[in-house]
């Protein structure tokens, strides 16, 4: 152990992140509680692959070699940590043996900060951002931590739940016994309150509230909430924006599923994109927004190279597109004070609505207005929506060439007009492009405004009770056939070009949409729709699984090749030149097309010989 003046250590830490955001009192407490050790060249300082670290190590003098992968110790170090750098925080925060291995490179002096003093530093707003920056600059290295990209994956155990009437003394005892940092209090309104360590200290120890007081008297009811399926990046931004200690996670029905805190995000590679995401979200001007948006493809490639599943990378991209659209709306309506940004709900349609967008995807949209907005006023809103799309164009996004955007009259209506139109389409889908409009609106997802405003999507919940409509929708869904070499490409002497969207992915998307409607499901993602509809006479389990696998494989190929197109300076496209693809990729595509085509033929046959009312019934046992 080396003697170091605590005041000197505090002054050193104050110059380096994330300690540089701390006040003098917090720095003094850390300096007083830390230990400083000296190591000779070659000494093993830490092996967090064997045991989780209970300390954070800060290099004061010299250099430390780090290995982030337990299987590459014979190779050179993955990192060299210089004075002011730190290591061991991932293992400390996760309490798992995930590395690194640290060895002194020459004589080294290191400060060892106990977990009790270090953990609060990383769970602060500045500490969380520091971790995001550390992860986002770790390009090309094997991550030393689990790969999370959805908030679902951050839930490590069931939450502690107590009744509103439970005495705070009993709440504190159960929190201590279960090692829980908080307790959730369910409320009659379907909301939740939260009792935390800090709340107990403030109300009981400081304010002197009796320990027999009920839990509801000390709970916080303003805790932010995320829903299963939300990206970890989006959830972390919500947590930071609200400057909250915890984030509640519920399912879509509002049921409690878990509680997460900033330290749960600390080791998530999905937060590699949070820095960019936050830059987009807080861009002060259109110029800044477009400048930051140029980094989106690189971020997606980085996430994919880290081993995140392509489906989750695509989901992260969809949240980024949501952010771009919201920011563009904010910029445009700031220039139009005569228009209310709260008078409408913006619906993302198509692949963005399903959270399946890739770089080539158009930004389809619709707008639903409350009843107080007149048709004459909607014209002015549509003009503003046109300006929104101009901003998006500058940011690298494109509107639907066929006009499925909120700037067109067909896709900008009052809520009541949408409801009436939806009922007409459902009753007579062959008229007024009803089938096409239903397919577009069923994929709608509100991303701005009152999410409860649009009634159009709720109307379609009853479509399965209209056999004629379901039959027409099925015919439309099967009209786009999976094909490896469409005749028009052969006639145009382009037999080598394959449209992975039109001739492979859209057939699956259309089947999944129809199947979800047939069972009354409101699911949006294609794979989720296939899962909830699996097991019917029209879509047996085996064929649903086959389509899910095909969709995931094709999306992975689509994303990878579009990132390659972007790096080559080309505009990302769904048109693939088969001769330039690897033999394995060509074989995968051919197999997927055959499987999709077989499912389409089977559904076509059933639609002709099986009564409509039996389509959604359970498949017969074998």
Phi and psi in degrees as a GROMACS rama.xvg file:
@    title "Ramachandran Plot"
@    xaxis  label "Phi"
@    yaxis  label "Psi"
@TYPE xy
-109.16  137.217  UNK-2
-76.0675  122.702  UNK-3
-134.44  134.085  UNK-4
-66.3967  123.507  UNK-5
-54.1013  -35.2261  UNK-6
-65.4817  -37.6222  UNK-7
-68.2159  -39.9356  UNK-8
-64.2677  -42.0353  UNK-9
-62.2741  -40.9592  UNK-10
-65.6655  -36.5647  UNK-11
-65.6445  -48.6297  UNK-12
-61.3329  -34.7806  UNK-13
-62.9021  -16.1127  UNK-14
-93.0912  -5.00069  UNK-15
-130.633  138.248  UNK-16
-71.784  151.333  UNK-17
-88.9282  4.90207  UNK-18
-69.9901  -18.5827  UNK-19
-67.1974  -10.928  UNK-20
-94.2105  -2.79149  UNK-21
-84.6789  153.216  UNK-22
-78.3261  171.054  UNK-23
-60.8352  -39.785  UNK-24
-63.7646  -43.9542  UNK-25
-66.5914  -38.9519  UNK-26
-65.2072  -40.7996  UNK-27
-63.3877  -39.8301  UNK-28
-64.2824  -41.0474  UNK-29
-66.6358  -43.9612  UNK-30
-63.5451  -40.2546  UNK-31
-67.5133  -33.854  UNK-32
-92.6792  -2.50662  UNK-33
-93.2629  160.178  UNK-34
-117.556  142.007  UNK-35
-116.449  124.428  UNK-36
-121.812  151.537  UNK-37
-111.961  135.76  UNK-38
-124.594  144.507  UNK-39
-86.9558  165.828  UNK-40
-55.434  128.254  UNK-41
88.4172  -6.96766  UNK-42
-67.5697  140.337  UNK-43
-79.9395  118.266  UNK-44
-89.46  -41.3055  UNK-45
-155.68  137.465  UNK-46
-127.872  86.4048  UNK-47
-81.386  5.15553  UNK-48
-80.7873  -23.5503  UNK-49
-89.4465  -44.5513  UNK-50
-139.429  139.535  UNK-51
-59.619  142.696  UNK-52
-78.9089  138.673  UNK-53
-107.973  16.2417  UNK-54
-143.716  160.655  UNK-55
-108.808  134.402  UNK-56
-104.021  128.09  UNK-57
-117.322  124.602  UNK-58
-77.7876  123.024  UNK-59
-97.9625  -41.1231  UNK-60
-141.339  144.758  UNK-61
86.2058  -162.798  UNK-62
-136.126  149.979  UNK-63
-126.011  133.236  UNK-64
-90.6207  134.131  UNK-65
-119.102  139.226  UNK-66
-115.982  121.322  UNK-67
-95.1033  -4.71768  UNK-68
-126.041  124.221  UNK-69
-65.057  -20.1028  UNK-70
-93.489  1.62217  UNK-71
-120.54  31.5862  UNK-72
-67.3056  -25.6557  UNK-73
-73.9961  -19.4918  UNK-74
-84.2243  177.921  UNK-75
-69.1284  166.303  UNK-76
-66.0147  151.556  UNK-77
-78.6706  -28.1281  UNK-78
-145.204  155.722  UNK-79
-123.256  119.092  UNK-80
-96.5009  126.306  UNK-81
-101.252  173.122  UNK-82
-52.3803  133.092  UNK-83
96.6401  -19.1064  UNK-84
-81.0856  165.809  UNK-85
-140.746  164.385  UNK-86
-155.463  167.181  UNK-87
91.0479  -4.29991  UNK-88
-74.4862  -31.2055  UNK-89
-63.7414  -47.7738  UNK-90
-65.3026  -37.2089  UNK-91
-66.7076  -44.6475  UNK-92
-69.9306  -37.3239  UNK-93
-89.5644  -15.5825  UNK-94
57.3018  37.1889  UNK-95
-128.983  156.274  UNK-96
-85.7844  76.9886  UNK-97
-116.51  14.4249  UNK-98
90.5755  177.826  UNK-99
-94.7269  -177.579  UNK-100
-105.418  126.1  UNK-101
-119.613  129.548  UNK-102
-130.434  138.117  UNK-103
-67.6695  131.056  UNK-104
-105.475  83.8897  UNK-105
90.6119  -173.825  UNK-106
-71.6315  134.164  UNK-107
-134.584  141.318  UNK-108
-116.437  125.997  UNK-109
-129.724  136.538  UNK-110
-93.5161  134.399  UNK-111
-111.662  110.401  UNK-112
-97.6683  119.983  UNK-113
-59.1186  151  UNK-114
-57.2194  -38.3434  UNK-115
-60.7878  -31.3324  UNK-116
-90.5774  -29.7179  UNK-117
-83.9665  -37.7689  UNK-118
-55.792  -45.0213  UNK-119
-61.276  -27.0749  UNK-120
-64.3931  -42.8094  UNK-121
-78.1916  -21.9976  UNK-122
-91.773  2.91336  UNK-123
-78.8934  168.349  UNK-124
-58.0886  -46.835  UNK-125
-66.2895  -39.232  UNK-126
-65.7253  -40.7689  UNK-127
-63.8088  -40.0685  UNK-128
-69.145  -34.4653  UNK-129
-59.6286  -44.0565  UNK-130
-65.1771  -38.6323  UNK-131
-59.3892  -44.0548  UNK-132
-66.2269  -38.2187  UNK-133
-61.5673  -46.6668  UNK-134
-66.751  -41.3329  UNK-135
-70.8098  -18.8733  UNK-136
-95.817  1.12255  UNK-137
-88.0375  45.4987  UNK-138
-67.848  139.199  UNK-139
81.7861  -7.57297  UNK-140
-96.7898  153.031  UNK-141
-73.4147  123.783  UNK-142
-64.1007  139.844  UNK-143
-94.9108  19.4702  UNK-144
-142.856  164.594  UNK-145
-60.366  158.448  UNK-146
-103.517  101.271  UNK-147
-112.343  142.99  UNK-148
-140.563  -9.51388  UNK-149
-115.646  149.825  UNK-150
-63.0212  -25.2866  UNK-151
-54.1147  -40.3754  UNK-152
-73.9118  -12.2716  UNK-153
-88.8307  -9.07157  UNK-154
-79.3854  116.164  UNK-155
-103.479  -16.1812  UNK-156
-161.161  160.614  UNK-157
-63.6637  146.479  UNK-158
-75.0921  153.73  UNK-159
-79.7832  124.672  UNK-160
-118.498  131.699  UNK-161
-128.796  157.453  UNK-162
-78.3475  154.348  UNK-163
-58.094  -28.0075  UNK-164
-89.0722  -4.72847  UNK-165
-61.8685  129.192  UNK-166
-60.4496  145.795  UNK-167
-64.05  -28.4992  UNK-168
-63.827  -40.3356  UNK-169
-69.8851  -36.966  UNK-170
-61.0271  -46.4497  UNK-171
-62.4784  -39.0528  UNK-172
-65.077  -42.8172  UNK-173
-70.0336  -36.0482  UNK-174
-63.0741  -41.5089  UNK-175
-67.4881  -44.9463  UNK-176
-64.452  -36.0485  UNK-177
-96.8944  -0.363094  UNK-178
64.3356  30.8585  UNK-179
-95.9729  134.008  UNK-180
-79.1839  -7.72829  UNK-181
-160.152  167.892  UNK-182
-132.645  137.474  UNK-183
-94.7157  136.542  UNK-184
-114.326  109.709  UNK-185
-72.3612  139.185  UNK-186
-114.003  159.071  UNK-187
-64.1455  -27.0377  UNK-188
-77.513  1.03545  UNK-189
87.6145  0.179208  UNK-190
-95.179  -177.453  UNK-191
-136.94  148.138  UNK-192
-110.244  166.985  UNK-193
-136.65  130.269  UNK-194
-106.039  123.444  UNK-195
-118.332  167.644  UNK-196
-56.8985  -44.9707  UNK-197
-65.0732  -35.9626  UNK-198
-66.388  -41.062  UNK-199
-63.4886  -42.392  UNK-200
-63.6803  -44.4629  UNK-201
-65.4573  -49.8915  UNK-202
-80.5706  -36.1332  UNK-203
-92.8958  -52.981  UNK-204
-77.162  -41.7743  UNK-205
-85.7145  -50.7066  UNK-206
-84.5796  -13.2412  UNK-207
79.7135  23.9715  UNK-208
-64.5853  135.855  UNK-209
-58.5025  143.425  UNK-210
-68.7152  -12.0091  UNK-211
-86.7782  -1.37543  UNK-212
-63.5226  147.119  UNK-213
-72.2351  156.683  UNK-214
-59.1854  -35.2661  UNK-215
-64.7827  -17.4588  UNK-216
-78.6518  -14.8116  UNK-217
-120.606  2.74422  UNK-218
-81.2352  157.526  UNK-219
-106.141  124.658  UNK-220
-102.749  6.11235  UNK-221
-104.134  23.616  UNK-222
-69.8976  131.159  UNK-223
-65.7776  153.134  UNK-224
-130.662  136.638  UNK-225
-115.204  163.075  UNK-226
-116.22  143.765  UNK-227
-49.8549  132.905  UNK-228
102.381  -17.161  UNK-229
-67.597  147.722  UNK-230
-71.9146  149.709  UNK-231
-62.9308  -35.6191  UNK-232
-62.7258  -46.1776  UNK-233
-63.7083  -40.3175  UNK-234
-64.7201  -40.4789  UNK-235
-64.7918  -41.0046  UNK-236
-60.5415  -40.3462  UNK-237
-61.5608  -43.5906  UNK-238
-61.7578  -44.818  UNK-239
-68.9891  -41.1567  UNK-240
-60.4865  -38.5413  UNK-241
-86.7069  -4.23649  UNK-242
51.06  44.7125  UNK-243
-99.8026  155.642  UNK-244
-78.9124  -33.2066  UNK-245
-139.698  160.643  UNK-246
-130.762  124.827  UNK-247
-81.8056  143.579  UNK-248
-120.738  125.501  UNK-249
-121.981  165.702  UNK-250
-86.2065  -179.261  UNK-251
-66.9316  -21.2858  UNK-252
-85.7586  -2.52706  UNK-253
93.2666  3.18825  UNK-254
-75.8107  139.777  UNK-255
-68.7236  131.178  UNK-256
-118.753  -23.9018  UNK-257
174.376  177.273  UNK-258
-133.338  133.844  UNK-259
-126.708  157.714  UNK-260
-133.298  171.907  UNK-261
-54.8127  -34.7314  UNK-262
-66.5531  -24.0286  UNK-263
-68.3313  -25.3046  UNK-264
-87.2699  -12.1527  UNK-265
-58.9379  -32.3471  UNK-266
-111.223  21.5786  UNK-267
-91.3216  112.534  UNK-268
-60.7715  -19.4198  UNK-269
-62.2355  -22.7044  UNK-270
-79.8388  5.13487  UNK-271
-59.088  -28.4264  UNK-272
-93.0676  0.197402  UNK-273
-66.9509  -37.9708  UNK-274
-59.0511  -46.7174  UNK-275
-65.7848  -42.6568  UNK-276
-58.2589  -43.3653  UNK-277
-69.6837  -35.7368  UNK-278
-61.3586  -41.4633  UNK-279
-63.7212  -43.7076  UNK-280
-67.441  -30.9192  UNK-281
-108.423  11.8102  UNK-282
-55.5359  126.529  UNK-283
-79.3631  -12.2874  UNK-284
-150.352  165.828  UNK-285
-62.3543  -37.6032  UNK-286
-61.5186  -43.703  UNK-287
-65.2199  -39.5032  UNK-288
-60.9283  -47.6569  UNK-289
-67.69  -34.6778  UNK-290
-64.4094  -46.0131  UNK-291
-68.562  -34.8402  UNK-292
-63.1318  -24.1467  UNK-293
-63.6318  -20.0696  UNK-294
-88.9842  0.553301  UNK-295
-63.5644  -48.6188  UNK-296
-57.9212  -40.1079  UNK-297
-63.4466  -38.0656  UNK-298
-63.4245  -42.401  UNK-299
-64.337  -42.4717  UNK-300
-62.2392  -36.7571  UNK-301
-65.7062  -45.1477  UNK-302
-61.9437  -41.4758  UNK-303
-66.4026  -38.7931  UNK-304
-68.4495  -22.7213  UNK-305
-78.4723  -6.11766  UNK-306
101.105  3.03139  UNK-307
-64.703  140.435  UNK-308
-59.7692  141.941  UNK-309
-58.5161  -36.4655  UNK-310
-61.0864  -35.7081  UNK-311
-78.1106  -33.7733  UNK-312
-61.7023  -42.1853  UNK-313
-64.2472  -37.8677  UNK-314
-64.3402  -38.8119  UNK-315
-62.8039  -42.269  UNK-316
-60.5928  -39.0529  UNK-317
-61.9546  -37.8088  UNK-318
-67.8687  -33.088  UNK-319
-66.7831  -42.0973  UNK-320
-61.7765  -41.9772  UNK-321
-54.9461  -45.1207  UNK-322
-63.1845  -43.2499  UNK-323
-60.7678  -44.0656  UNK-324
-63.952  -46.6975  UNK-325
-60.3839  -42.2795  UNK-326
-67.1671  -40.0054  UNK-327
-62.9076  -41.589  UNK-328
-59.7049  -43.543  UNK-329
-61.0243  -45.2148  UNK-330
-62.5841  -46.0831  UNK-331
-66.7531  -45.8647  UNK-332
-75.1092  -17.6245  UNK-333
-66.839  -24.5762  UNK-334
-89.4578  -3.38627  UNK-335
-128.814  72.8343  UNK-336
-62.2781  -18.0463  UNK-337
-75.4445  -11.6285  UNK-338
-110.371  138.552  UNK-339
-90.5474  125.755  UNK-340
-73.6349  -11.308  UNK-341
-97.9272  3.12696  UNK-342
-85.4165  -4.5073  UNK-343
-143.361  160.339  UNK-344
-112.253  129.03  UNK-345
-94.2486  124.4  UNK-346
-105.614  126.157  UNK-347
-82.0286  131.754  UNK-348
-113.328  174.973  UNK-349
62.6758  -142.684  UNK-350
-64.5963  -31.7816  UNK-351
-67.8858  -38.7171  UNK-352
-63.5317  -35.5415  UNK-353
-85.4189  -1.07924  UNK-354
61.5814  42.5276  UNK-355
-126.909  20.7135  UNK-356
-72.8279  146.032  UNK-357
-124.916  -176.442  UNK-358
-60.7542  -28.0819  UNK-359
-86.7976  -5.72907  UNK-360
-71.2741  138.635  UNK-361
-74.6282  157.631  UNK-362
-98.3327  90.7067  UNK-363
-81.5257  148.378  UNK-364
-158.923  165.243  UNK-365
-147.887  160.628  UNK-366
-129.929  135.851  UNK-367
-116.979  123.799  UNK-368
-102.28  152.172  UNK-369
-74.6704  167.838  UNK-370
-65.8081  -14.1888  UNK-371
-80.853  -9.03911  UNK-372
-91.9412  124.003  UNK-373
-81.5787  163.543  UNK-374
-61.7886  -35.6996  UNK-375
-64.7943  -38.2196  UNK-376
-69.993  -35.2217  UNK-377
-59.8543  -32.0091  UNK-378
-58.0883  -43.2614  UNK-379
-68.8156  -36.7076  UNK-380
-63.2365  -40.8673  UNK-381
-62.7673  -36.1219  UNK-382
-63.5515  -39.434  UNK-383
-66.5422  -37.6406  UNK-384
-62.6149  -34.1385  UNK-385
-60.8862  -37.9316  UNK-386
-68.3916  -34.1936  UNK-387
-59.1036  -42.9336  UNK-388
-69.8173  -27.5697  UNK-389
-65.5482  -39.9976  UNK-390
-64.3176  -44.0219  UNK-391
-62.727  -38.2555  UNK-392
-59.7114  -41.8392  UNK-393
-65.998  -27.1535  UNK-394
-87.753  2.62501  UNK-395
96.5527  6.34051  UNK-396
-103.623  155.837  UNK-397
-130.855  142.2  UNK-398
-80.0452  164.182  UNK-399
-66.8911  126.983  UNK-400
-67.6968  -21.2454  UNK-401
-89.2009  2.94586  UNK-402
94.1153  12.0898  UNK-403
-83.0037  65.9014  UNK-404
-139.118  158.995  UNK-405
-67.7178  -8.76761  UNK-406
-81.1776  -7.24052  UNK-407
-103.39  146.614  UNK-408
-58.6043  -35.4274  UNK-409
-62.7532  -24.0052  UNK-410
-116.257  19.6138  UNK-411
-137.957  102.417  UNK-412
-142.582  166.24  UNK-413
-71.5726  160.872  UNK-414
-59.4891  -39.9686  UNK-415
-66.2352  -39.5948  UNK-416
-65.8257  -38.373  UNK-417
-61.8979  -42.7355  UNK-418
-63.0114  -45.5999  UNK-419
-64.2079  -41.824  UNK-420
-63.9508  -41.5918  UNK-421
-62.2375  -39.9359  UNK-422
-65.8418  -37.8138  UNK-423
-66.1742  -44.0339  UNK-424
-62.4663  -37.2918  UNK-425
-71.7389  -35.5854  UNK-426
-77.4524  -33.6168  UNK-427
-139.432  72.9593  UNK-428
-65.9002  -19.1403  UNK-429
-77.5689  -12.9136  UNK-430
-101.694  148.76  UNK-431
54.8476  36.8056  UNK-432
54.6926  35.4237  UNK-433
-59.4187  -42.7643  UNK-434
-63.0451  -42.8433  UNK-435
-64.2462  -43.9987  UNK-436
-64.9493  -38.9891  UNK-437
-62.8832  -42.6008  UNK-438
-62.4348  -38.6247  UNK-439
-68.9986  -46.8218  UNK-440
-73.1211  -29.0267  UNK-441
-61.2901  -26.7496  UNK-442
-87.3519  5.8761  UNK-443
-69.7344  138.614  UNK-444
-137.263  119.08  UNK-445
-67.4978  129.663  UNK-446
-123.278  -7.36329  UNK-447
-146.184  141.476  UNK-448
89.862  -165.813  UNK-449
-73.4962  111.13  UNK-450
-66.4853  -16.6114  UNK-451
-89.5222  -2.23102  UNK-452
-72.3127  -49.7535  UNK-453
-64.5295  118.591  UNK-454
-92.1251  -13.5797  UNK-455
-61.0035  -41.7563  UNK-456
-70.9232  -28.6377  UNK-457
-70.654  -33.0499  UNK-458
-60.8457  -37.6445  UNK-459
-71.146  -7.15625  UNK-460
-63.9767  -20.2963  UNK-461
-101.101  8.4056  UNK-462
-64.2078  -27.9854  UNK-463
-67.603  -13.607  UNK-464
-84.3074  4.53659  UNK-465
-117  88.3103  UNK-466
-55.1005  -41.322  UNK-467
-63.2162  -41.7734  UNK-468
-64.5853  -43.6535  UNK-469
-62.1582  -37.2476  UNK-470
-67.1243  -41.8852  UNK-471
-66.4922  -41.6397  UNK-472
-62.7158  -37.485  UNK-473
-65.2564  -42.6902  UNK-474
-60.886  -41.2806  UNK-475
-65.225  -39.7938  UNK-476
-64.6335  -32.5679  UNK-477
-92.326  0.219584  UNK-478
-71.8749  -28.5817  UNK-479
-91.4887  102.888  UNK-480
-87.2254  144.613  UNK-481
-70.5237  125.077  UNK-482
-141.55  140.398  UNK-483
-86.1368  -40.8169  UNK-484
-134.874  86.3315  UNK-485
-58.4497  145.788  UNK-486
-58.493  -36.0969  UNK-487
-66.1022  -30.0903  UNK-488
-70.0072  -38.5646  UNK-489
-66.1057  -44.2643  UNK-490
-65.6017  -33.261  UNK-491
-83.6081  6.61015  UNK-492
58.4761  40.3496  UNK-493
-127.749  51.721  UNK-494
-67.5616  -13.3606  UNK-495
-88.7361  -6.54656  UNK-496
-94.4731  129.976  UNK-497
-123.302  124.941  UNK-498
-90.9433  98.906  UNK-499
-67.4956  -25.5443  UNK-500
-77.2766  -58.0753  UNK-501
-66.7345  -37.4574  UNK-502
-104.223  4.77911  UNK-503
-143.168  -50.2985  UNK-504
-79.0955  -45.1875  UNK-505
-59.0075  -40.3224  UNK-506
-57.0542  -37.7974  UNK-507
-69.8642  -44.5491  UNK-508
-57.8435  -43.7304  UNK-509
-66.3185  -41.8069  UNK-510
-62.3342  -44.9646  UNK-511
-64.1764  -40.3809  UNK-512
-62.6661  -47.5649  UNK-513
-63.3697  -42.7277  UNK-514
-62.8962  -39.5474  UNK-515
-64.8166  -41.6143  UNK-516
-62.3423  -36.56  UNK-517
-67.0722  -22.6906  UNK-518
-109.655  7.17396  UNK-519
73.29  27.0908  UNK-520
-91.3389  141.882  UNK-521
-98.0082  11.8868  UNK-522
-59.9667  148.472  UNK-523
-107.879  -50.9205  UNK-524
-60.7022  142.902  UNK-525
-58.766  -46.6125  UNK-526
-65.456  -36.0132  UNK-527
-67.6336  -39.2531  UNK-528
-60.9497  -42.6862  UNK-529
-65.3091  -36.8246  UNK-530
-67.2396  -44.0299  UNK-531
-71.46  -25.3029  UNK-532
-94.4858  -6.04093  UNK-533
-64.5024  148.426  UNK-534
98.7379  4.37129  UNK-535
-92.7029  169.6  UNK-536
-62.5438  -35.1875  UNK-537
-76.8109  -32.8615  UNK-538
-135.019  82.6466  UNK-539
-61.2985  160.658  UNK-540
-54.1259  -46.1044  UNK-541
-61.8124  -41.8224  UNK-542
-72.7897  -33.1724  UNK-543
-62.9544  -45.2214  UNK-544
-61.6513  -39.273  UNK-545
-61.7018  -43.4164  UNK-546
-68.1545  -38.4033  UNK-547
-61.4749  -47.1108  UNK-548
-63.0657  -42.5346  UNK-549
-63.2304  -43.3001  UNK-550
-61.5375  -46.0523  UNK-551
-64.6224  -40.7574  UNK-552
-65.4421  -45.0485  UNK-553
-67.0677  -39.8037  UNK-554
-63.3487  -39.0988  UNK-555
-62.431  -45.8675  UNK-556
-62.5976  -43.5646  UNK-557
-59.4441  -46.8594  UNK-558
-63.8143  -45.1829  UNK-559
-62.8182  -44.9499  UNK-560
-71.1175  -31.3419  UNK-561
-70.4612  -34.999  UNK-562
-65.6396  -36.9953  UNK-563
-64.9054  -40.9186  UNK-564
-61.5514  -42.4098  UNK-565
-63.3736  -44.0002  UNK-566
-64.0913  -29.4495  UNK-567
-80.8862  -2.04987  UNK-568
88.1322  8.34441  UNK-569
-96.0689  153.387  UNK-570
-71.9097  127.737  UNK-571
-56.6265  136.97  UNK-572
-141.644  157.811  UNK-573
-87.2817  -1.95893  UNK-574
-87.4681  117.673  UNK-575
-110.185  137.082  UNK-576
-91.2118  109.123  UNK-577
-60.4776  -36.8623  UNK-578
-67.2017  -18.5912  UNK-579
-92.2509  -4.30516  UNK-580
-91.2374  158.825  UNK-581
-69.0754  157.016  UNK-582
-62.1079  -33.2986  UNK-583
-65.1373  -45.3873  UNK-584
-64.3722  -40.3396  UNK-585
-62.5793  -40.4581  UNK-586
-65.8385  -40.2266  UNK-587
-61.9776  -45.264  UNK-588
-63.1399  -45.1584  UNK-589
-60.8575  -42.605  UNK-590
-65.0607  -42.56  UNK-591
-62.5516  -43.1394  UNK-592
-62.4299  -42.1029  UNK-593
-61.5896  -42.7463  UNK-594
-67.1537  -42.3425  UNK-595
-63.2653  -44.002  UNK-596
-61.6993  -37.6935  UNK-597
-66.839  -38.051  UNK-598
-65.1742  -42.5239  UNK-599
-61.635  -43.6944  UNK-600
-62.7515  -41.4551  UNK-601
-63.8739  -45.2494  UNK-602
-63.743  -37.5595  UNK-603
-62.3195  -43.9239  UNK-604
-64.5684  -43.8604  UNK-605
-62.5454  -40.2128  UNK-606
-62.3848  -24.3872  UNK-607
-87.9614  -26.5636  UNK-608
-118.593  -9.79118  UNK-609
-111.967  133.635  UNK-610
-56.6501  145.659  UNK-611
-56.3714  -41.0762  UNK-612
-65.5203  -14.5195  UNK-613
-96.2982  -4.49204  UNK-614
-61.4959  -40.9128  UNK-615
-92.8441  0.890748  UNK-616
-70.2712  155.453  UNK-617
-57.5898  144.441  UNK-618
-66.961  145.248  UNK-619
-65.1938  145.175  UNK-620
-70.6658  147.982  UNK-621
